Amino acid sequence: MSSQNKGFHAIVLGASGISGWAFTNQLLQDYPRPGIWDRITGLTRKPMSEEELSYWPRDERFTLASGFDLHNDEEDVLRQKLEDRVKDVESLTHVYYLIQDPPVDFNCSDPFAVSINALRRTLSAIESLAPNLRFVHLQYGTFIYGVCFTNDFYHPVPLVEDLPPLKKPLCDMLHYQTCTNFMGEFSKGKSWRWCETRPDEIIGFVPRMNAYNAAYPIAMYLSLFAHINGQGAECPFPGSFGAWKALSNIAGADIIAKAAIHLSLLDEPSLNGEGYNVASSASPANWEMTWPAICSWFGLVGKPPIDNETDKTGSPGPDEYISMHDTEYKEMVDVFRLKGWPVSSPSMDGSPNWELTKLNFDRHLSLQKLKSTGFKDDEEPAESWIRTFERMRKAKVIP
């Protein structure tokens, strides 16, 4: 059962990121129902321009507070900034913590100290100012199941939330268990509750360059492929046959924002400290099912990869293809007056085209736990991709 109280004040920490943009957008669109959010605050490190802000609905309830360095600001500095820059800070009720942590230094004695200390200082500062705090949401991800360790992934699928923690030494390379242990202790005896969500690959829009934007390189690749080869051209999947066939549940940023907001509004004590898989759809899919629909949006005909390799391909990946056609790429950017951000696909091991070659194993999720809470939103993976492309086009990110 959802709370029927009104007058809530949500703060999105990391509002200019892929997830943060979507969370802020959903709150501004009154998800899950009109009248529930009296105030919405987006918190960022760097200011956002008027053009960047224009892609959210204009709303007098919204305040953007910038200049926060959560990994370096001391608690008293954070508290003062919150007092000075967050309107009605004392009314904060819901915290959505979507901060991107810096790379981990495993040469130090406490490799996750930077992340945990940032979380501790931030929540302590907010607690001291917001006596009516009700809920804190953290976003983890499917790396908690070891998806990032492509050569060592061993969990059975579908992945469920009550799987045992990863075996050593893999578990020691990720901060999730440390974070959960911290939150368990930190929240003990508090009036507020917390939970974490676990999306796989996040497909979403943000109106500024973001190194973790998995959709952008693919969008630019398909835009350039169509620009060079014309409408109706056949476009082979630029990845491995293993990745082409591997089942997963992509996470459209809109859907995972809705799921987290839904969970944060539930009056269920049993939710406290729990983790939830989140995704666009409860039905798993693969590139074989999604690629043709994505290509069609660009006027192309999606085809399978050119070879049958498990973890590599003879095709150039998005980054390499764009580099090979640099002249045509610059021409396209100039003709259509695009943003022209650098194209660099995220990679977990430093190898090129990691996502489209190395993620070659089934890693689909069970959403039964989430669905049991009453969350009903579900959409085809292609819908999540296409909505992202439409926003990119409107923002002159792609033609």
FENWO-V160779 format. One record per helix or strand. SS is the DSSP state (@ for helix, = for strand). FROM is the first residue (numbers start at 1). TO is the last residue. If there is no record, write none. Layout:
BEGIN
SS;FROM;TO
SS;FROM;TO
END
This chain:
BEGIN
=;2;2
=;8;13
@;18;28
=;37;43
@;50;53
=;62;65
@;75;85
@;89;91
=;94;97
@;113;129
=;135;139
@;142;145
=;159;159
@;170;173
@;176;186
=;193;199
=;202;203
@;214;229
=;234;236
@;241;245
=;248;248
=;251;252
@;253;264
=;266;266
@;269;271
=;274;278
=;285;285
@;287;297
=;301;303
@;318;324
@;326;336
@;354;358
=;365;365
@;368;371
@;381;394
END
